Amino acid sequence: MTLLFETLGPAIGRASWQGAALALLVGLLLWGAGDRLAPRWRFLLWGVVLLRLVCVVTPGSPWSPFNLVRTTAATGSHLELQTNRAPSILPPPGSPVSTEPPLRPTELPAGDVDIPTPPRADAPLVSQSATSTPSVGRSGISMWSPMNWTPSLSLTGVLSLVWLAGCVVLSGKLLAATVLLRRRLSACRPITDARLLGLLEACGRRLGVRRPPPLLVTPVEISPYIVGTWNPRIVLPESLITEASNARLRHVLAHELAHLVRGDLWANWLLLAARTVHWFNPAAWWVVREMQSEREAACDELAFTALEETDRSAYAATIVELAASLTPSVLAPGLIGLFSSNARLKDRVVRLVRSPSVTPVGGPIAAGLLLGIAVLGLTDAMPAARAQQPKPAASSADASSTPAEPDAPAKSNTLTEAGTHTEAGRCVDQVDRTSLAGITMRLYRASGRGSPIEEVASTVTDAQGRYKFTGLAPRRREDHFDYLDYVVMGFSEDWPIGRSFHSFRGENEVVEVRMTPDKSTIGGKVVDAEGRPIAGAQVVSYFLDGRPIPGTPTRTTSGKGELAGRFHFDNIPVYKAQDGSP
């Protein structure tokens, strides 16, 4: 769920602000066009904004206006409220503070990361054994303990939870409206009056509807409406049937059939979906209101034209009279009423009765304008140029035996595809900081969010302990869709596994893979929330982005007797401060 928030949240945020920018552009365009654009074209132009809000991912295009505000390849920033990059096992109380150069938390290898997930009823906990071996100051074992657990949640995760809560509230309101609608429909009766059915059939012929939907009558004094995306029905209040003239009934039936012809019942789902997903964005609410207004205006024009009447005021009078005596229809998926709000009724009537002051533009011009807005609005900025991910050379045997030159890539790191990023540093002895030659350095890559960590290259340090991997694709730690990161680790038969440490000396970043001859063992027990041991749990010693690094030790907890749930690691490096404390 957290991964879903971290991925979907930035995508929705990007679609929301781009939709708002596009809404502003369309609003200015329609304001300038005035009556030159018919309501149906105005509705379609707003529909482009609606699609941008609903489609959270759109293809990149060099013609997209969002290229003007293109940032990095990341789809959203990631801000830690409280860092969880802490050692897995706390040093003993009273231990002196380390005087080593400050470490960059975002550059620490996976082995230095503690998983801060709080305990759940179904989640195992890893606790240090009471008989464990001496404490390791910077162990790579991922362990949880009440002593060192600190809650950590990204800002993106917090905002995503707030967004989800708003979506649930609005969805609940729509669900309640749907339940109310079903109850009202269950109380409706089919209309068999020949006069009404004849009027419906005549209006259907004029609008090109071969099979008019069934007519229902409701005792509720509510606006006439058409309901049912798959099985449309027109519902009329009983007072309208008994009191309205044939002309009034023709106006109502033609308007509701116009919704059916235009496919507004389907579009209404998208309107409500956009408002629910982007409830936090005022622009989304504005777009929905404008589309509802243009939809009703377009249906009025279509119905009035189909009836071939000359008196617009009579049609407008029907809407005004019904609005004065009936309540607006509910807002629910698959339902559209003659009017759902009285707030914009005046503007609707004024647009209906007034004569256009300018000649509307022709269909080809309006269609071209719609196509241009769609090309601009439904595309995204082109992604930043990225080199393809590196591949290891066909043979790595030569690299393991040949030291790397200080200023040249390692032989085993001859990559088949070009890149712009370099991973370089020095392998040193943790105790005296002397350079270590002949150490095998392995480069691991984490790509995406679900694929396993893979070893992509290896080399051997030169006489000065240097290593270099060139031709790599740049890191993309903040890209929630296309994550990419690296870690370099040192391997030798005579030393425990060495890990990367990043620090700064002035403005220059210093990368060291530190090896230490000091090693220890560590053990523990995996238990559930009630303290019961869990057998068969996997415990990893080193990981990157929450995924185990291949070639590093892993243990599966035992399942027998007193050893149930226990694990044990040997050859764990002990990193000490300059005063000798772990």
C-alpha positions as CSV (number, residue, x, y, z in Angstrom):
1,M,0.0,0.0,0.0
2,T,2.8,2.4,0.8
3,L,4.4,1.7,-2.6
4,L,1.1,2.4,-4.2
5,F,0.8,5.8,-2.5
6,E,4.4,6.7,-3.3
7,T,3.8,5.9,-7.0
8,L,0.2,6.9,-7.6
9,G,0.3,10.1,-5.4
10,P,2.9,12.0,-7.5
11,A,1.2,10.9,-10.7
12,I,-2.2,12.2,-9.6
13,G,-0.6,15.5,-8.3
14,R,1.1,16.0,-11.7
15,A,-2.2,15.3,-13.6
16,S,-4.0,17.7,-11.2
17,W,-1.7,20.7,-11.8
18,Q,-1.5,20.1,-15.5
19,G,-5.2,19.8,-15.7
20,A,-5.6,23.1,-13.8
21,A,-3.2,24.8,-16.3
22,L,-5.1,23.3,-19.2
23,A,-8.4,24.4,-17.7
24,L,-7.1,28.0,-17.4
25,L,-6.0,27.9,-21.1
26,V,-9.4,26.5,-22.2
27,G,-11.3,28.9,-20.0
28,L,-9.5,31.9,-21.6
29,L,-10.0,30.5,-25.1
30,L,-13.8,30.1,-24.5
31,W,-14.0,33.5,-22.9
32,G,-12.4,35.0,-26.0
33,A,-14.5,32.9,-28.4
34,G,-17.8,33.8,-26.8
35,D,-20.8,32.7,-28.9
36,R,-18.6,31.9,-31.9
37,L,-18.4,28.3,-30.5
38,A,-21.6,26.3,-30.1
39,P,-22.2,24.6,-26.7
40,R,-21.4,21.2,-28.1
41,W,-17.9,22.3,-29.1
42,R,-17.4,24.1,-25.8
43,F,-18.4,20.9,-24.0
44,L,-15.8,18.9,-26.0
45,L,-13.1,21.4,-25.3
46,W,-13.8,21.1,-21.6
47,G,-13.8,17.3,-22.2
48,V,-10.1,17.5,-23.1
49,V,-9.4,18.9,-19.6
50,L,-11.5,16.2,-18.1
51,L,-9.5,13.5,-19.9
52,R,-6.3,15.0,-18.7
53,L,-7.5,14.8,-15.1
54,V,-8.7,11.3,-15.5
55,C,-5.6,10.0,-17.4
56,V,-2.9,10.4,-14.8
57,V,-0.3,9.2,-17.2
58,T,0.0,10.7,-20.7
59,P,2.6,10.2,-23.5
60,G,5.5,12.6,-23.9
61,S,5.6,14.9,-26.9
62,P,7.9,17.7,-28.1
63,W,4.8,19.7,-28.8
64,S,3.5,19.6,-25.2
65,P,3.4,23.0,-23.5
66,F,4.5,21.2,-20.3
67,N,8.1,21.0,-21.8
68,L,8.3,24.7,-20.7
69,V,8.2,23.5,-17.0
70,R,9.9,20.2,-17.4
71,T,12.0,19.4,-14.3
72,T,13.9,16.2,-13.6
73,A,12.9,12.8,-14.6
74,A,11.3,12.2,-11.2
75,T,7.6,12.4,-11.1
76,G,7.5,13.7,-7.6
77,S,9.8,14.7,-4.8
78,H,10.3,12.6,-1.7
79,L,10.8,14.3,1.6
80,E,11.6,12.4,4.7
81,L,9.8,13.7,7.8
82,Q,12.1,11.7,10.1
83,T,15.0,9.7,8.7
84,N,15.1,6.0,9.2
85,R,18.7,5.6,8.0
86,A,20.0,4.6,11.4
87,P,22.2,1.8,12.5
88,S,20.2,-1.4,13.1
89,I,21.7,-2.1,16.5
90,L,22.3,0.8,18.9
91,P,25.7,1.1,20.6
92,P,25.8,0.5,24.3
93,P,24.8,3.4,26.5
94,G,27.6,5.8,27.3
95,S,29.6,4.9,24.1
96,P,31.6,7.9,22.9
97,V,30.3,9.7,19.8
98,S,32.0,8.7,16.6
99,T,34.4,11.3,15.1
100,E,34.2,9.8,11.6
101,P,33.3,12.1,8.7
102,P,29.5,12.7,8.5
103,L,27.7,10.2,6.4
104,R,25.0,11.1,3.8
105,P,21.9,9.1,4.8
106,T,20.8,8.9,1.2
107,E,24.1,7.3,0.2
108,L,24.4,4.7,2.8
109,P,24.3,1.1,1.5
110,A,21.3,-1.0,2.1
111,G,23.0,-2.8,5.0
112,D,22.9,0.3,7.1
113,V,19.1,0.7,6.8
114,D,16.7,-0.2,9.6
115,I,13.1,-1.1,8.6
116,P,10.9,1.1,10.7
117,T,7.7,-0.7,10.1
118,P,5.6,-0.8,13.3
119,P,4.4,-4.2,14.6
120,R,1.2,-5.7,13.3
121,A,-0.7,-8.8,14.4
122,D,0.3,-10.6,11.3
123,A,3.8,-9.2,10.9
124,P,7.0,-10.8,12.4
125,L,9.3,-8.9,14.6
126,V,13.0,-9.4,14.8
127,S,14.4,-9.1,18.3
128,Q,18.0,-9.4,19.5
129,S,18.6,-12.7,21.3
130,A,19.2,-12.5,25.0
131,T,22.3,-14.6,24.5
132,S,23.6,-12.7,21.4
133,T,27.2,-12.1,20.8
134,P,28.9,-8.7,21.3
135,S,27.1,-5.7,19.9
136,V,28.1,-4.4,16.5
137,G,28.1,-0.7,16.0
138,R,27.2,-0.6,12.4
139,S,25.9,-4.0,11.6
140,G,24.1,-4.7,8.3
141,I,21.5,-6.9,10.0
142,S,18.0,-5.6,9.6
143,M,16.5,-5.9,13.1
144,W,13.6,-4.3,14.9
145,S,13.5,-3.5,18.6
146,P,11.3,-1.2,20.8
147,M,14.5,0.6,21.8
148,N,15.4,1.8,18.3
149,W,12.2,2.0,16.4
150,T,11.3,5.4,15.2
151,P,8.2,6.1,13.0
152,S,9.0,7.4,9.6
153,L,6.7,8.4,6.8
154,S,7.3,10.5,3.7
155,L,5.4,13.6,3.0
156,T,4.1,12.0,-0.2
157,G,2.7,9.1,2.0
158,V,1.0,11.5,4.4
159,L,-0.6,13.6,1.5
160,S,-1.7,10.4,-0.2
161,L,-3.5,9.2,3.0
162,V,-5.3,12.6,3.1
163,W,-6.2,12.3,-0.5
164,L,-7.5,8.7,0.0
165,A,-9.7,9.9,2.9
166,G,-11.3,12.6,0.7
167,C,-11.9,10.0,-2.1
168,V,-13.6,7.7,0.4
169,V,-15.9,10.5,1.6
170,L,-17.0,11.6,-1.8
171,S,-17.4,8.0,-3.0
172,G,-19.5,7.4,0.1
173,K,-21.8,10.3,-0.8
174,L,-22.2,9.0,-4.4
175,L,-22.9,5.5,-3.0
176,A,-25.6,6.9,-0.7
177,A,-27.2,8.8,-3.6
178,T,-27.2,5.6,-5.7
179,V,-29.0,3.7,-2.9
180,L,-31.5,6.5,-2.7
181,L,-32.0,6.4,-6.4
182,R,-32.6,2.7,-6.4
183,R,-35.3,3.1,-3.7
184,R,-37.0,5.7,-5.8
185,L,-36.9,3.6,-8.9
186,S,-38.4,0.7,-7.1
187,A,-41.4,2.9,-6.3
188,C,-41.8,4.0,-10.0
189,R,-44.5,2.6,-12.3
190,P,-44.3,2.1,-16.0
191,I,-46.3,4.5,-18.2
192,T,-48.8,2.9,-20.6
193,D,-50.7,6.0,-21.6
194,A,-50.9,6.0,-25.4
195,R,-50.7,9.8,-25.6
196,L,-47.3,9.9,-23.8
197,L,-45.9,7.0,-25.6
198,G,-46.8,8.6,-28.9
199,L,-45.1,11.8,-27.9
200,L,-42.0,9.8,-26.9
201,E,-41.9,8.0,-30.2
202,A,-42.3,11.2,-32.2
203,C,-39.5,12.9,-30.4
204,G,-37.3,9.8,-30.8
205,R,-37.8,9.8,-34.6
206,R,-36.8,13.5,-34.8
207,L,-33.6,12.8,-32.7
208,G,-32.8,9.6,-34.5
209,V,-33.5,7.2,-31.6
210,R,-34.9,4.0,-33.0
211,R,-35.9,2.4,-29.7
212,P,-37.0,5.0,-27.2
213,P,-36.3,4.1,-23.6
214,P,-39.2,3.1,-21.3
215,L,-41.2,5.8,-19.5
216,L,-41.7,5.6,-15.7
217,V,-43.7,7.7,-13.4
218,T,-42.7,8.6,-9.9
219,P,-44.8,10.1,-7.0
220,V,-41.8,12.2,-5.9
221,E,-41.9,15.8,-7.0
222,I,-38.5,15.8,-8.6
223,S,-37.1,17.0,-11.9
224,P,-37.5,14.7,-14.8
225,Y,-34.4,12.6,-15.5
226,I,-33.0,9.9,-17.6
227,V,-31.3,7.1,-15.7
228,G,-29.4,3.9,-16.5
229,T,-26.2,3.7,-18.4
230,W,-26.8,0.2,-19.7
231,N,-30.6,0.2,-19.5
232,P,-31.8,3.8,-19.9
233,R,-35.2,4.9,-18.6
234,I,-36.9,8.3,-18.5
235,V,-38.6,9.1,-15.2
236,L,-41.3,11.8,-15.1
237,P,-43.0,13.1,-11.9
238,E,-46.7,12.4,-11.7
239,S,-47.7,16.1,-11.5
240,L,-46.0,16.7,-14.9
241,I,-48.0,14.0,-16.5
242,T,-51.4,15.1,-15.2
243,E,-50.9,18.9,-15.5
244,A,-48.5,19.7,-18.4
245,S,-49.6,20.3,-22.0
246,N,-48.4,18.2,-24.9
247,A,-45.9,21.0,-25.8
248,R,-44.4,21.0,-22.4
249,L,-44.1,17.2,-22.5
250,R,-42.4,17.3,-25.9
251,H,-39.8,19.8,-24.5
252,V,-39.0,17.5,-21.6
253,L,-38.9,14.3,-23.6
254,A,-36.8,15.8,-26.3
255,H,-34.3,17.1,-23.8
256,E,-33.9,13.8,-22.1
257,L,-33.6,11.9,-25.4
258,A,-30.9,14.5,-26.4
259,H,-28.8,13.3,-23.4
260,L,-29.2,9.7,-24.6
261,V,-28.1,10.6,-28.2
262,R,-25.1,12.6,-27.0
263,G,-23.9,9.8,-24.7
264,D,-24.0,12.0,-21.6
265,L,-24.8,9.1,-19.3
266,W,-21.4,7.7,-20.0
267,A,-19.6,11.0,-19.8
268,N,-21.3,11.6,-16.4
269,W,-19.2,8.8,-14.9
270,L,-16.0,10.5,-16.0
271,L,-17.2,13.8,-14.5
272,L,-17.9,12.3,-11.1
273,A,-14.6,10.3,-11.3
274,A,-12.6,13.4,-12.0
275,R,-14.2,15.3,-9.2
276,T,-13.7,12.4,-6.7
277,V,-10.0,11.8,-7.6
278,H,-9.1,15.5,-7.7
279,W,-11.4,16.6,-4.9
280,F,-8.6,18.8,-3.5
281,N,-8.2,20.8,-6.7
282,P,-10.7,23.7,-7.2
283,A,-10.0,23.6,-10.9
284,A,-11.5,20.1,-11.1
285,W,-14.7,21.3,-9.5
286,W,-14.8,24.3,-11.9
287,V,-14.3,22.0,-14.9
288,V,-17.1,19.7,-13.8
289,R,-19.5,22.7,-13.3
290,E,-18.6,24.2,-16.7
291,M,-19.1,20.8,-18.4
292,Q,-22.5,20.3,-16.8
293,S,-23.5,23.8,-17.9
294,E,-22.4,23.3,-21.5
295,R,-24.0,19.8,-21.5
296,E,-27.4,21.2,-20.7
297,A,-27.0,24.1,-23.2
298,A,-26.0,21.6,-25.9
299,C,-29.0,19.4,-25.1
300,D,-31.3,22.4,-25.2
301,E,-30.0,23.4,-28.6
302,L,-30.3,19.8,-29.9
303,A,-33.8,19.3,-28.6
304,F,-35.0,22.7,-29.8
305,T,-33.5,22.1,-33.3
306,A,-35.1,18.6,-33.5
307,L,-38.5,19.9,-32.5
308,E,-38.3,22.5,-35.3
309,E,-40.0,25.1,-33.2
310,T,-39.5,28.8,-33.8
311,D,-40.4,30.1,-30.3
312,R,-37.4,29.7,-28.0
313,S,-39.2,31.4,-25.2
314,A,-41.8,28.6,-24.9
315,Y,-39.0,26.0,-24.4
316,A,-37.3,28.3,-21.8
317,A,-40.6,28.8,-20.1
318,T,-41.0,25.0,-19.7
319,I,-37.6,24.8,-17.9
320,V,-38.5,27.8,-15.6
321,E,-41.9,26.5,-14.6
322,L,-40.6,23.0,-13.8
323,A,-37.7,24.5,-11.8
324,A,-40.2,26.5,-9.7
325,S,-42.4,23.6,-8.8
326,L,-40.0,20.6,-8.7
327,T,-36.8,19.8,-6.7
328,P,-33.5,19.3,-8.6
329,S,-32.5,15.7,-9.3
330,V,-29.9,14.0,-7.2
331,L,-26.3,13.8,-8.4
332,A,-25.5,10.2,-9.0
333,P,-23.6,8.1,-11.6
334,G,-25.8,7.1,-14.5
335,L,-28.4,9.8,-13.9
336,I,-28.9,13.2,-15.6
337,G,-31.9,15.4,-14.8
338,L,-33.6,18.3,-16.7
339,F,-31.9,20.4,-14.1
340,S,-29.8,19.4,-11.1
341,S,-29.2,22.9,-9.6
342,N,-31.0,26.2,-9.7
343,A,-27.8,28.2,-9.3
344,R,-27.1,28.5,-13.0
345,L,-30.7,28.4,-14.2
346,K,-30.8,32.1,-15.1
347,D,-27.7,31.9,-17.3
348,R,-29.1,28.8,-19.0
349,V,-32.4,30.5,-19.8
350,V,-30.6,33.7,-21.0
351,R,-28.4,31.7,-23.4
352,L,-31.4,29.9,-24.7
353,V,-33.6,32.8,-25.6
354,R,-31.1,35.4,-26.8
355,S,-30.1,35.5,-30.4
356,P,-26.4,35.0,-31.2
357,S,-24.6,38.3,-31.7
358,V,-21.9,36.7,-34.0
359,T,-21.9,34.0,-36.5
360,P,-20.7,30.7,-35.0
361,V,-17.5,29.2,-36.6
362,G,-17.9,26.2,-38.8
363,G,-17.5,22.6,-37.8
364,P,-14.1,22.1,-39.5
365,I,-12.6,25.1,-37.7
366,A,-14.0,24.0,-34.4
367,A,-12.8,20.5,-34.9
368,G,-9.3,21.7,-35.8
369,L,-9.3,23.8,-32.6
370,L,-10.4,20.8,-30.6
371,L,-7.6,18.6,-32.1
372,G,-5.0,21.3,-31.4
373,I,-6.0,21.5,-27.7
374,A,-6.1,17.7,-27.4
375,V,-2.5,17.4,-28.9
376,L,-1.3,20.1,-26.5
377,G,-3.2,19.0,-23.4
378,L,-3.2,15.2,-23.6
379,T,0.6,15.0,-23.9
380,D,3.3,15.4,-21.3
381,A,6.8,16.8,-21.3
382,M,9.4,14.8,-23.0
383,P,11.5,12.8,-20.5
384,A,15.1,13.8,-19.9
385,A,17.5,12.0,-22.1
386,R,18.7,8.9,-20.3
387,A,21.4,6.5,-21.3
388,Q,20.3,2.9,-21.4
389,Q,21.1,0.8,-18.4
390,P,24.5,-0.8,-18.5
391,K,25.2,-4.4,-19.1
392,P,28.2,-6.4,-17.9
393,A,30.8,-7.5,-20.3
394,A,30.7,-10.9,-21.8
395,S,33.6,-12.1,-19.7
396,S,34.4,-11.1,-16.1
397,A,37.2,-13.5,-15.5
398,D,39.9,-11.2,-16.8
399,A,38.6,-8.4,-14.6
400,S,38.8,-10.4,-11.4
401,S,42.5,-10.8,-11.9
402,T,43.6,-7.5,-13.5
403,P,43.7,-4.4,-11.3
404,A,41.9,-1.3,-12.6
405,E,43.8,1.7,-13.8
406,P,43.3,4.8,-11.6
407,D,41.8,6.9,-14.4
408,A,40.3,4.3,-16.6
409,P,37.3,2.0,-16.3
410,A,37.8,-1.5,-15.1
411,K,38.2,-4.1,-17.7
412,S,35.2,-6.0,-16.5
413,N,33.2,-2.8,-16.5
414,T,33.4,-2.3,-20.3
415,L,29.7,-1.6,-20.9
416,T,28.0,-2.2,-24.2
417,E,25.8,0.9,-23.9
418,A,27.0,4.4,-23.2
419,G,26.1,6.3,-20.0
420,T,27.0,9.5,-18.3
421,H,27.3,8.4,-14.7
422,T,30.4,7.1,-12.9
423,E,30.7,5.2,-9.7
424,A,34.3,5.7,-8.4
425,G,36.0,5.6,-5.0
426,R,38.7,4.1,-2.9
427,C,38.8,0.9,-0.8
428,V,40.5,1.4,2.5
429,D,41.3,-0.3,5.8
430,Q,38.7,0.9,8.3
431,V,41.4,0.8,11.1
432,D,44.3,2.9,9.6
433,R,42.7,4.2,6.4
434,T,45.5,2.6,4.3
435,S,44.6,1.7,0.7
436,L,43.7,-1.9,-0.1
437,A,44.8,-3.3,-3.5
438,G,43.4,-6.4,-5.1
439,I,40.0,-6.2,-3.5
440,T,37.1,-7.3,-5.7
441,M,34.5,-4.5,-6.0
442,R,31.1,-5.5,-7.1
443,L,28.5,-3.0,-8.5
444,Y,24.9,-3.7,-7.8
445,R,21.9,-2.1,-9.4
446,A,18.3,-1.6,-8.2
447,S,16.0,-0.7,-11.0
448,G,12.3,-0.2,-10.8
449,R,10.3,-1.0,-7.7
450,G,9.8,-4.8,-7.9
451,S,12.7,-6.4,-9.7
452,P,15.5,-8.0,-7.7
453,I,18.9,-6.4,-7.1
454,E,21.3,-7.5,-9.8
455,E,25.1,-7.4,-10.1
456,V,26.0,-5.5,-13.2
457,A,29.8,-5.3,-13.1
458,S,32.9,-6.0,-11.0
459,T,36.5,-4.9,-10.9
460,V,39.6,-5.1,-8.8
461,T,41.2,-2.2,-6.9
462,D,44.5,-0.9,-8.2
463,A,47.6,-0.2,-6.1
464,Q,46.1,2.9,-4.6
465,G,42.9,1.1,-3.8
466,R,40.9,2.9,-6.4
467,Y,38.1,1.6,-8.5
468,K,35.9,3.1,-11.2
469,F,32.7,2.0,-13.0
470,T,31.9,4.2,-16.0
471,G,29.2,4.3,-18.7
472,L,26.3,4.0,-16.2
473,A,22.9,5.5,-16.4
474,P,22.4,8.3,-13.9
475,R,20.8,7.6,-10.6
476,R,17.0,8.2,-10.3
477,R,16.3,7.8,-6.6
478,E,13.3,10.2,-6.7
479,D,11.7,8.7,-9.8
480,H,8.8,6.7,-8.4
481,F,8.1,5.0,-11.8
482,D,11.6,4.4,-13.0
483,Y,13.7,4.1,-9.9
484,L,17.5,3.5,-10.3
485,D,20.2,3.3,-7.7
486,Y,23.6,1.7,-7.3
487,V,25.7,0.3,-4.4
488,V,29.4,-0.8,-4.5
489,M,30.6,-3.5,-2.0
490,G,34.0,-5.0,-1.4
491,F,34.7,-8.7,-1.3
492,S,37.8,-10.6,-0.1
493,E,38.5,-14.0,1.4
494,D,40.4,-12.5,4.2
495,W,38.0,-9.7,5.1
496,P,34.3,-9.4,5.9
497,I,32.2,-7.7,3.3
498,G,33.1,-4.0,2.9
499,R,30.4,-1.3,2.4
500,S,30.4,2.2,0.9
501,F,30.6,5.3,3.0
502,H,29.8,8.7,1.6
503,S,31.0,12.0,3.1
504,F,32.0,15.5,2.1
505,R,35.2,17.3,2.3
506,G,34.4,20.8,1.5
507,E,32.3,20.6,-1.6
508,N,33.8,17.4,-2.8
509,E,32.1,14.1,-2.2
510,V,34.4,11.3,-1.0
511,V,33.4,7.7,-1.5
512,E,35.2,5.0,0.5
513,V,34.5,1.3,0.6
514,R,35.7,0.4,4.1
515,M,37.0,-3.1,5.0
516,T,37.7,-4.0,8.5
517,P,39.6,-7.1,9.9
518,D,37.4,-6.9,13.1
519,K,34.5,-9.2,12.8
520,S,31.9,-10.7,15.1
521,T,28.8,-12.8,15.1
522,I,25.2,-11.8,15.7
523,G,22.1,-13.8,16.4
524,G,18.5,-13.2,17.2
525,K,14.9,-14.5,17.0
526,V,12.0,-13.7,14.7
527,V,8.7,-13.5,16.6
528,D,5.2,-12.4,15.9
529,A,3.3,-9.7,17.7
530,E,2.5,-12.1,20.6
531,G,6.1,-13.2,21.0
532,R,5.7,-16.6,19.3
533,P,8.8,-17.6,17.2
534,I,8.3,-17.8,13.5
535,A,10.0,-20.5,11.6
536,G,11.0,-20.2,8.0
537,A,11.4,-16.4,8.0
538,Q,14.2,-15.0,5.9
539,V,16.7,-12.6,7.5
540,V,19.0,-10.6,5.2
541,S,22.3,-9.0,6.1
542,Y,22.6,-6.4,3.3
543,F,19.9,-4.8,1.2
544,L,19.2,-1.9,-1.2
545,D,15.8,-0.2,-1.5
546,G,14.4,-2.9,0.7
547,R,15.6,-5.7,-1.5
548,P,18.3,-8.2,-0.6
549,I,21.7,-7.9,-2.3
550,P,22.7,-11.1,-4.1
551,G,25.9,-12.7,-2.9
552,T,25.5,-11.5,0.7
553,P,24.6,-13.8,3.6
554,T,20.9,-14.6,4.3
555,R,19.5,-16.9,6.9
556,T,16.2,-18.8,7.3
557,T,15.0,-19.1,10.9
558,S,14.9,-22.5,12.4
559,G,11.7,-24.3,13.3
560,K,12.7,-26.9,15.9
561,G,12.4,-26.8,19.7
562,E,14.3,-24.1,21.5
563,L,15.9,-22.9,18.3
564,A,12.6,-22.1,16.7
565,G,12.6,-18.7,15.1
566,R,16.4,-18.1,15.6
567,F,19.0,-17.1,13.2
568,H,22.8,-16.6,13.4
569,F,25.3,-14.7,11.3
570,D,29.1,-15.1,11.3
571,N,31.8,-12.8,9.9
572,I,29.9,-9.6,10.5
573,P,32.2,-6.6,10.2
574,V,32.7,-4.4,13.2
575,Y,33.2,-0.7,12.3
576,K,34.8,1.2,15.1
577,A,35.3,4.9,15.8
578,Q,38.8,6.4,16.0
579,D,38.8,5.9,19.8
580,G,38.2,2.1,19.3
581,S,34.5,2.1,20.4
582,P,32.2,0.1,18.1
